C-alpha cells in the first residue's frame, strides 16, 4: 500500500527472529512486519515506564536525603575552610 510515511528496513538477525517468533505466540496470525511494529511500540512503552520509574526513584532519594546534612558542619565551617586557602 502506498504511503507518504518513511519506511524502515530491518535485517532479521537471529535475535530478532527469536523475538518475532516469541511475539507470534502472543499474536498468532499477525504478519512479521506487524509483529515488529508491535514489539517496537511495546519496547518504547517499557522504556518510557522505566524512565518514569527511575525519575520517581531519584525524586524519592532526594526527598529522603533532604535536610539529612543539616548541622553537620557547625556554624564556622565555611570561615574555617576559607582560612586554609591562600590569600
C-alpha positions in Angstrom: 0.0 0.0 0.0 1.5 3.4 -0.9 2.3 5.7 1.9 3.9 9.1 2.4 5.5 8.0 5.7 9.1 6.9 5.8 9.8 3.1 5.8 12.5 1.3 7.8 14.3 -1.7 6.5 15.5 -4.2 9.2 17.6 -7.3 8.8 16.1 -10.3 10.6 19.1 -11.4 12.7 19.0 -14.5 14.9 18.0 -12.4 18.0 15.3 -10.6 16.0 14.0 -13.9 14.6 13.7 -15.2 18.2 11.9 -12.1 19.3 9.5 -12.2 16.4 8.8 -15.9 17.0 8.1 -15.2 20.6 5.8 -12.4 19.6 4.0 -14.7 17.2 2.9 -16.8 20.1 1.3 -13.8 21.7 -0.2 -12.5 18.5 -0.8 -15.6 16.3 -1.6 -15.0 12.6 -0.1 -11.5 12.6 2.4 -10.7 9.8 6.0 -10.4 10.9 6.1 -6.7 9.8 3.2 -6.0 12.2 4.8 -8.1 14.9 7.9 -5.9 14.6 5.8 -2.8 14.9 4.1 -4.1 17.9 7.4 -5.1 19.6 8.8 -1.7 18.8 5.8 0.0 20.4 5.9 -2.3 23.4 9.6 -1.6 23.8 9.0 2.1 23.7 6.3 1.8 26.3 8.5 -0.2 28.5 11.4 2.3 28.1 9.1 5.2 29.0 7.9 3.4 32.1 11.5 2.6 33.1 12.4 6.2 32.7 9.4 7.4 34.8 10.3 4.8 37.5 14.0 6.0 37.5 12.8 9.6 37.8 10.5 8.7 40.6 13.3 6.8 42.4 15.6 9.8 42.1 13.0 12.2 43.4 12.3 9.8 46.3 16.0 9.7 47.1 16.3 13.5 47.1 13.2 13.7 49.4 14.6 11.1 51.7 18.0 12.8 51.9 16.8 16.4 52.0 18.0 18.0 55.2 20.0 15.0 56.4 23.2 17.0 56.5 21.8 19.9 58.4 24.0 20.9 61.3 26.8 18.5 60.3 29.4 21.2 59.7 29.0 23.7 62.5 28.5 27.5 62.4 32.1 28.4 61.5 32.7 25.7 58.9 33.0 28.0 55.9 35.1 30.6 57.7 37.4 27.8 58.9 37.7 26.3 55.4 38.4 29.7 53.8 41.3 30.3 56.2 43.0 27.3 54.7 43.1 28.9 51.3 46.0 31.1 50.3 45.2 34.8 50.2 
